[in-house]
Amino acid sequence: MHAPANSALLENPFAKRRSHRETYEFLVKSVLRGATYVILFATAAIFLHIIVKGSPILFQAKAPFINTEFLTKLPETLHVLEDKQGHIYKTDPKGADAIKHQLGDNLRQEKTISYSGGGILGPIVGTFLLVLVCIVVALFLGISSAIYLSEYAKPGKFIEWVRLAILNLAGVPSVVFGLFGLGVFVLAAPVFTNTPMDRALLVIPLGFTQMSFQGWDTSVLSGAFTLAFVILPVIITASEECLRAVPMGFRETSLALGATRWQTIWRSVLPFAMPGILTSSILGIARAAGETAPIMFTAALAFKDKLPWQGEAGLGGVFTESVQALPYHIYTLAARIPQNEYSERAQYGSVFVFLVLVMTLATASVLLRRKLRAKYKW
Amino acid sequence: MNEDKPSPSSDFQGLIKPPSFFGLRVDRQSLIKHFFTGSAAVTILTLFLIMYSLLKEGTGFLPTYQFELKVYRQAGLEFCDFIQKPLTENTALLSKLNRAVNADTATLTQKAQARRDALFLAKGRIEEKTARLREAVTEALETAGTPPEKLAQARQALTEANATAVAEEAFPDVYNAEERRQIATDLTAMQPDAAEPPAILKTLSAEFTEQDRIAKEKYAGFLEAVEAFEEATEPIVELHDGIAELAKATKEAAVQQHMAEDAKAQLLAAAESAKTPEAKANFLKEAEATSLEAIDYKGKIEPIVAKLPEYEAMIPPYVAAIKAAMEKVPQKGDTKEATALINEVRKQLPKHLTHAEQSPALMKAWQWDKPIPLIQALTAFLFGGDWITNSSWQDFYGVVPLLTGSLLIAVIALVIALPLSVAAAIYTNQFATPREQELIKPFIEFIQAIPSVVLGFIGISVVGDLIKETSNIPWLQWIPGFPVQERLNMFNAGLLLALMAIPTMFSLAEDAIQNVPRAFSEASEALGATKLQTVFRVIFPASLSGVFAAMLLGLGRIVGETMVVLLVAGNRIAIPDFSDGIGTVFQPAHTLTGIIAQELGEVSKGSSHWQALFMVGILLFSISLFINFVSRKVVKRFQLPKI
């Protein structure tokens, strides 16, 4: 703005010299700009580091170009065997036995690195299930609350309380949500069973069965419900904004034609607000997928060698089994095992996949929102 | 749609019957409305459920902790800790003196030690690289009847590998050219069956031993003083250990008895609800069999208290010995570090001696049967300086170390994040070109989507090493706290948390600046102010309340963040040592959120530890409510007029 655009070769002799004030302004502006770009560069450096370290693990030069093994195998302990000729074999527990048998006396040393072998199918499936159930619960509760706030509520004490609650819920630390989930869903939520456990808070006989408040244990359901309450404030706020953006005229026209209030909402408001609600909710999904603390005590396990539907409960296991989840898996890999050359594959691979997943969701949300904003203008 | 119109169906109540709903004739419209009202009420319900679940598990903590503290007192553990306190202080002072001596002797031995250690390390690395071939040679030697040429071959391979490994080594410049040559030949010639270590290593070791002897001679007085300092405590330690054992035995008996009481109560309760008379009788019989022998605290405490005169008699000699030892400590060390440490010890010594002298008086005033009120359990939790769990002596749940850790990290993160995000907000809103805005805003919003566990991982794998390496750069040594001891520390965590808080603070601050009415800047510019003057004297001050609210909400995010601090803050449960000044930030710490995440998974449900963690949750919840409350007040109080 103030810097004259001099050609680099030829100094313009007639250019006005910068006054002190202009220099000062320029300096202050540069400091502000510098601060802004520090943030951008720090973030870019983090992304770059993960991409550089992580992409070679997921992608490969040969067809099909993606390391399918990493995405389709369950995590397992990595065995590194070395024979006396200096050959190194990296393998899973079963392979280790075979190679040991084959090598016999020729085996020099064996190292085992927990969780670092195989792939990350278990954590991916777990995160997927958690997010899926969570989003169903959160959207149902969130949109209905938003409909109340924008369509039904009258100014008064109740709505003030609701708004205050939303505001405060948004500020509750995620680990406290974890405690809440543990206290409510894991230990106290109602289940239908014929044989209630001793620790149940309350047992209500229903004749054919009993409703026992004994909790859902650490399970997908507990974790997903906890996560749903973590993102509930985000969903409500976003949904309400979208509902309010629908012009008043739509509702007035509908009511003038004799529609009931519910018909008005269902036919003339929701259809126009829905795209916006869904796109904004994607950001909520990204957040739910990224949270670790709320699922630590409610759903996640450090290690599991079965997929949720392979357990005793069969297909119902997708709700009642505890699962591995990507963020918790990353925590386990980062905090519980020593860092070395063999653990890096699992670490950077999981972080890369996780980041790609979350960032795709976030980008999709931003792009869709921009597109919608251009489409719906009233 | 806020104004309420009577819904059409209720107007025509007489004409149209409300449709049937599960056989009941109810007004469908109002039913729908109630459904939505109910959903909205879920938010309030959730908030109450959070409070309920925290309180339900947490409130049991106070009586449990009260009981534990009562046993701590009645069994005499508290009495023993009166003696333990001066001993702990002595240990702390002693370690400082030791560090001072080491700093001084290092002036003489440092070089020789560096020369020896570098070679040891290099030897270790080379041996690790050639381990396989070394083993091959060993095996060839051990197997009877190995042909000599095969052995020679193995030896040759090892020598070659050694040579390659030596060539790869970057030896520090503490050796001269001649020594380097000798190192290279000696290390290359290493064989597993060599009777002696490489000659050069022996030379260097001898050199160090000699230097060490000279240093010990030179600082003989200082060393003696330190030894005397340590020896002065010996009789006290012996006495303490003797009575501590007695106290612990009493405590264990008390815990056993408490468990038996619980078991009996459970049996009786089971008997109450037993279905058959036989079962009831069985339960009662079992309950009867549980022996509940009252513990004779008074009798058991007597031998412990009886030691008091003996202890009292030990104090004057102890004080005299310490004073005599301090006489022998030189006034000034030969290095800056030693001098600083000696001065610190001299400064803290009078306090330590008064503590030691006062301890018998405190012990005399102490009563084993003084009751502990419930409120004391709460104050011990809120203001207690120790968080000690799974201890063989006594568990303490004092939240101060965690709170200071959380707050210090939050302050570090705020100090970094606030200037950056406010500057970025001002720049983006006032100076950036529209194209730059298009880039900056979504980019910073994007940061929000990075999961915290990923940032924590980056902290462990990248930032930690980066900080440590930077702190070893010679020309940066003026920075307090450098060189950094721990890779994972509060600064590292603060740095990453700052990045996490920036999006929240940036977008709120940017909104606040955006919301300053146009008329303000127009008026300012009309008066002839430059852009810079307008921004810093008109727009920014007008948006201050919003920026302050942004800061508070950012703070809330930082204090509540779990994964980053759990992974990166270093997890040392201790109140940071503030004597380092600003350098304190490079110490590891533990946090309120981190302790819950780390320990809850490992404790048994319902134990005092479990309850204590829920109490920490209550504290965190209150902090977050408080921050929200203050930020709302601020925004309301300083709202700009609408123009």
Interface residues (C-beta under 8 A of the other chain):
Chain A: R21 Y24 E25 V28 K29 V31 L32 R33 A35 T36 V38 I39 L40 A42 T43 I46 H49 I50 E82 K84 G86 R108 L141 S144 S145 I147 Y148 L149 S150 E151 Y152 A153 K154 P155 F158 I159 W161 V162 A165 I166 L167 N168 L169 G171 V172 P173 S174 V175 V176 F177 G178 L179 F180 L182 G183 V184 A188 F229 L232 P233 I236 M248 R251 L255 G258 T260 R261 W262 L283 A286 R287 A289 G290 E291 T292 A293 M296 F297 P327 Y328 I330 Y331 L333 A334 A335 Q339 Q347 V351 F354 L355 V358 M359 L361 A362 V366
Chain B: M1 N2 D4 K5 S7 P8 S9 R28 Q29 I32 K33 F35 F36 T37 S39 A40 A41 V42 T43 I44 T46 L47 L49 I50 Y52 S53 L54 K56 E57 R132 E135 A136 E139 P419 L420 S421 A423 A424 I426 Y427 T428 F431 A432 I440 P442 F443 I444 E445 F446 I447 A449 I450 P451 S452 V453 V454 L455 G456 F457 I458 I460 S461 V462 L499 I502 F506 T530 K531 L532 L553 G556 V559 G560 E561 T562 M563 L566 L567 T593 I596 A597 L600 G601 L613 F614 G617 L620 F621 S624 L625 I627 N628 R632
